[in-house]
Each structure stands twice: as C-alpha cells, then as structure tokens.
Amino acid sequence: MKKRSPFTSVVFAGGGCRCLWQAGFMVEAASALEIVPTEVAGASAGAAIACMYYAGRTDFAMEHFKEATSRNRRNFYPFRIFGRQPVFPQYTMYRDLMLKTMDGPAMKKLKKGPDIRILVSRPPAWLGPRSATLIGISAYLTDKHLYGSVHPKLPSRLGFYPEVESARDCETAEALADLVLASSCTPPFTPIMRRNGATVLDGGLIDNVPMRALSNNEGTALILLTRQYPQTAIPAIAGRVYVQPSRPSPIAKWDYTNPRGIQEVFDLGKRDGETFAKAFRQRTAR
C-alpha cells in the first residue's frame, strides 16, 4: 500500500538567492518524509526553485549558478550606463540559469510532477509601468518593515491584484523562463516587464508566501519561508505548517557575486530539512 504524503501542497516563498535554502531543505525533508504534493505554489525565485527541484535539476542549477557568480565581479556596473551591457547583471544571469537548467528532459519531467502554480502581480489600471513599479515596491517594503507580516496586505489595498499561471502550460524552457522572470520582476534588478500586453511585477508584492496561488486548500500545506520571522508573526492556521531558516541567510537576495554564500544557504537548508524531518517523524509517531 502506497504511503500517503504528509503534505498535499508545498508553498515556496520568494526571496531571491535566499530561496536556495528551500532547495536544500527539500533535498533532505522531501525524501525523508516522502512528500509528494499534488500542487505547488511559488512566487519570484521560489517559483524558480520549485521548477528546478521538481524537474530533478537542483544539483545542476547549483553548480551552474555558483560557476556563473564566480565569474561575475559586481552586482552593479555604473560605468555601463552609456553602453550596451546591462548595468545590473542579475536579469541576464537569472534567465540564462533558467534556460540552461530547464532543458528538454527537465521540461518533460516537470509536466509529470505536481501542478506548479506561479504567482505574478498586476498593478491597478490607473498606474503606468514606472509609477506601478515605484508604488508597488514601496508598498511592499512599507508592509514588510512596518508590520512585519508574513502575508503582505498593503499592495492589495492599493489595487494590485494576483494572477496565477501553471508551469504545465509552458511548452518550452523559454516560455517557463518568461513566466518565472515575470514573477520575479523587481526593477532595477530586472527591467520593467510586460506579459500578455500589460505590466507585470514580482508575485511577492501581492503575497511573498503565495498561499493564494493554490487552487485547492484541502489537506496540509508545507510553507517554506526564506527569512526569519518572530513566532508571533507566523499565522497559526489549521492545515498549514510554516518552516523557516534556523538562522539569518548568509547571502542577500540579489547578490550574484557570492558562490560561497550560495553553497552556505543551500547547506543550511539541508541541515534544517534534516532536523525538521526527524522532529516531524517523532511527533507523528506519538
């Protein structure tokens, strides 16, 4: 008789390079606990990690990203302002990572796995692309630093709204990269982006921990945060298990120059995943 998965869904929060903690966590915890979700939700870089993990490409992505960041000397090149090369290298490197990682076999495996639902943010119609970017990011940062909430509310109150697309609908690596980068759109690290003819922004603006991307809230969701919150800030809701790194991330969200930090945050995730799996088995065995 097949063992029932302890979690019916897994939610990957956004957080840039900090999301590599999620990759390490899943490598240990998912195999130890036989976590086989039917749905997965992701926002921003969390969506990228989810796709790479369920396509079986975590190891390749780690090595590629470390090699690429070892060659990149800066996160900001001011002397490129009047040239053709990007002032911020992150967008080009991010897209290259997605295209190299999600090859043909990876895309086929991805479609056979859980439904990965990716959240993007849409601005209200009364805002132009630049004003939407400025107001949206400002609202998110205000909510984050003033209220410290796991699920931001201020952008939604200003009229920003969610849109969800499934990775299964992407026929090529290029299409998947377009969707993941739309969910990660955070100027100036990425250009202002449009999708289906309209401005799109980082899905984390609406919900950096994208529970709302799930179509089915039945069962139990494992929710992978990427930064530490006070325990009082984490919602106590039946059917949700929130986990977070055991210590602050050793790498910043948009630091694309730090291969050592990339490995450290991944290793931290592995240790935390192993610890979680042991504790979870002990609790359920009682």
N, C-alpha and C positions, 0 to 999 in steps of 0.2 A: 504494500500500500504506500502510495507516494506521500511523503511528509508535507504537511500544509505549511506554507510560508508564514512566518510570524508577522509579516507586514505586507499589506496588499498594495501599498504605494510607497514610493520614495520621493522626497522633495529636495531638490538641490538649490540652495540659496545662491544668490550672486555674491561676488566679492573679488573678482579679478584673480590674480595669482594666488590669493588665499584659498581659492576653490580647489587647489591641488591637495589640500587637506582631505577633501571629500573623496578624492581618488584613492589615497592611501587608506582611508577609513573603510571604503567599500571593498578594497582588495582583501582586507582581513575579516571584516564583520560579515560581509555577504556570503562568503564561502563557509565560514564557521557556523552561521545560523541558517544557512540555506534560504536566504532572502531572494524570493522570486516574485517581484511585484507584477501586477497587470498593467499598472500605469506609473509613469514617472513625470514629475513636473520640474522644469528648470527655468531659471532666469539668468540672463547675462552669461558670465563664464561658467556658472553652474550648469547651464544647458550644454555647453561645450564638453564639460567633464562627463556629464551623463551620457552624451552620444559616444564619446571615446570609450568609456567604460563598457557600455552595453554592446559596443562593436568589437570588444576584445582588443582594443588598441592602446590601452593605458601605458604599457611599457614603451611602445614605440613613441607615443606622444611625449612621454617624459624625456627620453633620450634626444629626440629632435628638438624639443624646446630648450633643454639645457645647452645643447650644441649651438643653437641659434643665439641664445642670450650670451653665451661666452664670447661670441663674435661682435656683439653689439655693445659699444662703449658708453653710450649715453641714452637717457630717456627723453632728452630734449636737445635738438640741434639748432640753436638760434641762427647760426650762420647759413642755414639752408633757406631762410625766409625768402630770398630773392632767386632761389634756384628751383630745380625741378624735383629734387628729392624731398621727401616729407620731413617736416620739422619734428613731428612726433612719429617715431618708427613703429609704434605699437600696432596700428591697424594692419599694415602690410605684413608684419610678423605673425599676427594673430590669424589672418586669412591664410597665409602660407602654411601655418600649423594645421589648420582645418583641412586644407586641400591635400597635404601630404599624408595626414593621418587617415582620413576617411577615403581610402581607395575602394576599388570595386568590390573585393570580398568583404571589406568592412561595411559598406553600404548594404550589401545583401544580408549580413548578419544583423545589422541594426533593424531591418524591417521584420526580422523573425522574433525580435525581442519584445519587451513591453512597449506600449504606446508612450513615446516621449513627447510631452506636450510643452511647448516653449512659449513663454510669455513675452510680449512686447508691449510698450506703452504708446498710446496715441494721444496727442495734445488736443485740447478743445479747438474747434474750427476758427475761433476768433483770434488765435495766435498764429503768427508766422513762424517759419522754421527757426530763425535765430531767437526770437522772443520766447518761443516754446522751450527751446533748449535752456535758455537762461533761467526762466521762471521754474521750469520743471526740476532742474538740478538744484536750484536754490531751495525749492520747497522740500525736496528730499533731504538735503543736508540740514535744513532747519528742523525737520521732524526727527532726524537721526540724533542731532546733538542736543536739541531742546527737550525732547520727550523720551528718547532712547528706546522707542518701541520696536519690537521685532517686526511687526507688520505696519508700515507707514500708512498714514491716513491723509495727511495734508495735500499731497498731489491730487488725490481723488476728489477732495473737496473743492479744488480749484478747477476741476473739469477734465483732468487727464483720465483716460479710461483704458481698460485692458483689452488686448486682442491675443487670442491663443491659436497657434498653428501646430500641427503634428509633424514631427520629423519623418514619419512614414510617408508623408505626401511629397517629400523631396526625392526626386528621381536621380539626382547626381550630387557629387560632392560639392560642386559649385552652388547648387541650389541650397544645400544644407548650410554651407558657409555663409551665404547671403542671409539666411534666416537667423543663424546664431549671432552674426555680427549685428544684425538689426536689433536683436535682443540685448546686445552689448553696447549699443550706440551711446557713447559718452564723450561728446566733444570737450576739449580739443584733442583727446587721445584718439578719437575716431573722427572722421568727417561727419557733418550733418547728413543724415541719410533719409532716403525716401523708400517706401515699399508700397507697391500697388498704387503708385501715384500720389501718396501722401506721406507727410513727415512721420518718422518713427523714432522712438527713443528707447533707452535701456528699460527692459522689463522690470528691473528693480525699482524704478521710480514709483510704480504702482504697488508692487509688492516684492520686496527683495527676498522674501521667503514665500515663493509663489504657490500657496495653497489653492488660490483661486483658479490656477491653471488645470487642476484636476477636474475631470468630468464626473467622477464618482467618489464620494466621500465615505462610502461604506468600508468597513474593516478598519485597520490600523495603519496610520501613515508614519513612516520614519522620516524625520525632518532634519536635514543636515545643515546646520548653521556654519558660518565661516569666521565668525568673530565671537568674542566672549560677551555675554550679557549678564547682568545681575540676575540671580534666580527669580527675584521678584518681578522682573520684566518678561519672563518666559510664560506664555499662557498655559494655564492648567485646564486643558480641554480633553474630554474623553475621546479616545481614538487617535490621539496624537502623542508621539514620543519625540521630543526635541533633544538633539545632541549637539554639543559644541566643542571646540578645541579645548584641551586641558590647560593651555597657556597661550598667550598672545602670539599671533603669527610672526614668524621670523622674516617675512617678506611683505612689502607693500603691494597694494592692488595692481598698480600699473608699472611695477619695477621689472623691466625687461632686460636687465643687465646683470642678473644675480643668479647664476646657475646653482651656486651653493645654497642660497635661500630656497630655491625651487625644490631641491632634494630634501632640505630640512623640513619644509612644511609637509611634504609627502610622507616623510618618515614619521613625523608627529601624528599624522592621520592614521598610519599603520598601527602605531602604538595605542592610540586612542581606540581604534577599531577593535584591536585585540582585547583591550581592557573592557570595552562595552560588551563584547560577545561573552566573555567569561561571566560578567556580572548579570547579564540577561539570562544566561543558562541557569545560574544559581537561583535567580528569582523565580523562574518558571518551573524549576524542579521542586520547589517547596510545596 
